[in-house]
């Protein structure tokens, strides 16, 4: 199978992974794990008080999403760079 066909299939899979939840659960709110954990903790121990507070809270949800997305992009870029570097190193070693 050609590389371009593999890339097309992978792209279609990614699009499917994104669209299927949006189509079938369109009216749902997608919350993070922090909110879920807080709900479970309050259910188990209603009088629990957190012992730590955030150093800084973003002024809005949009800023928070932007910062999270930036963090994800940096992490994905770093992982991609490392995988590419290791692959290239392996390719160069096999050509010697």
matplotlib code that plots the C-alpha trace (Angstrom):
import matplotlib.pyplot as plt

x = [0.0, 1.4, 2.3, -0.3, -3.1, -2.0, -2.0, -5.5, -6.8, -5.3, -6.7, -10.2, -9.9, -8.9, -11.8, -14.1, -12.8, -13.6, -17.0, -18.6, -18.9, -20.0, -22.8, -24.0, -23.5, -24.0, -26.0, -23.5, -21.0, -17.5, -15.9, -12.4, -11.3, -10.8, -14.6, -15.5, -13.0, -14.3, -17.9, -16.8, -14.8, -17.8, -20.0, -17.7, -16.8, -19.2, -17.2, -13.9, -12.0, -9.1, -5.7, -4.2, -5.3, -4.3, -1.4, -3.2, -6.5, -7.0, -9.5, -11.8, -12.5, -11.2, -7.8, -7.7, -8.5, -5.8, -3.2, -4.2, -4.1, -0.6, 0.6, -0.8, 0.9, 4.2, 4.0, 2.9, 5.7, 8.3, 7.2, 7.1, 10.5, 12.0, 10.3, 11.5, 15.0, 15.2, 13.8, 16.4, 19.2, 18.1, 17.9, 21.4, 22.8, 21.3, 22.8, 26.4]
y = [0.0, 3.4, 5.9, 8.4, 5.8, 4.9, 8.6, 9.0, 6.0, 7.4, 10.8, 9.3, 7.4, 10.6, 12.5, 9.6, 9.6, 13.3, 13.3, 10.2, 11.5, 14.9, 13.4, 10.8, 12.9, 16.4, 17.8, 16.5, 18.6, 17.2, 17.9, 17.1, 14.5, 17.2, 18.0, 14.3, 13.6, 16.6, 15.2, 11.8, 13.2, 15.3, 12.3, 10.2, 12.9, 15.9, 17.8, 17.5, 20.8, 21.0, 21.6, 23.4, 26.2, 27.1, 29.6, 31.4, 30.9, 31.9, 34.8, 32.8, 29.3, 30.3, 31.2, 28.0, 26.0, 27.9, 27.1, 23.5, 23.3, 24.9, 22.4, 19.5, 20.9, 21.2, 17.7, 16.2, 18.1, 16.9, 13.3, 13.5, 15.0, 12.3, 9.5, 11.1, 11.5, 7.9, 6.6, 8.7, 7.5, 3.9, 4.5, 6.0, 3.1, 0.5, 2.3, 2.0]
z = [0.0, -0.9, 1.8, 0.5, 0.8, 4.3, 5.2, 3.7, 5.7, 8.9, 8.3, 7.7, 11.0, 12.9, 11.3, 12.3, 15.9, 16.1, 14.4, 15.8, 19.4, 18.2, 16.1, 18.6, 21.7, 20.3, 23.2, 25.8, 27.8, 27.6, 31.0, 32.2, 34.7, 37.4, 37.5, 37.6, 40.5, 42.4, 42.2, 43.4, 46.3, 47.4, 47.1, 49.3, 51.8, 51.7, 54.3, 52.5, 52.0, 49.5, 51.1, 48.1, 45.9, 42.4, 42.1, 39.2, 37.6, 33.9, 33.5, 31.3, 30.0, 26.5, 28.0, 29.9, 26.7, 24.9, 27.5, 27.6, 23.8, 23.8, 26.4, 24.2, 21.1, 22.8, 24.2, 20.9, 19.1, 21.5, 21.2, 17.4, 17.3, 19.6, 17.5, 14.3, 15.6, 16.8, 13.4, 11.5, 13.7, 13.1, 9.3, 9.3, 11.3, 9.0, 5.9, 7.2]

ax = plt.figure().add_subplot(projection="3d")
ax.plot(x, y, z, "-o")
ax.set_aspect("equal")
plt.show()
